[in-house]
Amino acid sequence: AEITNDFFAAQSLPVLFAGDSNLKPEHAGYATLVGNNMRDTFNEVETHEFYSNLSTPVDPNDGCNVNKGAVFPACRIDHVLLSNNAPFRVL
């Protein structure tokens, strides 16, 4: 997280970082990754849509990493982060 954050901080262009970080928001690594340079787009939207791994959603938490949490969003380890200078918004 420190290396990634340092790399992003050195960029002059806007940065979009998306991926399966295996970091829950309360983890120290997540706080380091977001730091003063990135913002978590999860906090910028009013409605959080859930997309199932199954073709017909049976369990709205089937995409959860149960080692991280039993239900969404407690199980959230996938993140979309934007640099503070990014003019982008997510819906």
Residue pairs with C-beta under 8 A, 6 or more apart in sequence:
1 23
1 29
1 30
1 32
1 33
2 32
4 17
4 33
5 32
5 33
5 35
5 37
5 38
8 15
8 17
8 37
8 38
8 83
9 35
9 37
11 83
14 82
14 83
14 85
14 86
14 87
14 88
15 38
15 81
15 82
15 83
15 86
16 80
16 81
16 82
16 83
16 86
16 88
17 38
17 79
17 80
17 81
17 82
18 78
18 79
18 80
18 81
19 78
19 79
20 77
20 78
21 29
21 30
21 33
21 77
21 78
21 79
22 65
22 68
22 77
23 29
23 30
23 33
23 77
23 79
24 30
24 68
24 69
24 74
24 76
24 77
25 40
25 76
30 79
33 81
34 40
34 81
36 84
37 83
37 84
38 81
38 82
38 83
38 84
39 81
39 82
39 83
39 84
39 86
40 79
40 80
40 81
41 80
41 81
41 82
41 89
41 90
42 48
42 73
42 76
42 79
42 80
44 89
44 90
45 90
45 91
48 72
48 73
50 57
50 60
50 63
50 72
51 63
52 58
52 59
52 60
52 62
52 63
53 62
53 63
54 62
60 72
61 70
61 71
61 72
61 75
63 72
63 75
64 70
64 71
64 72
64 74
64 75
65 75
65 77
66 75
68 74
68 75
68 76
68 77
69 75
69 76
80 90
82 88
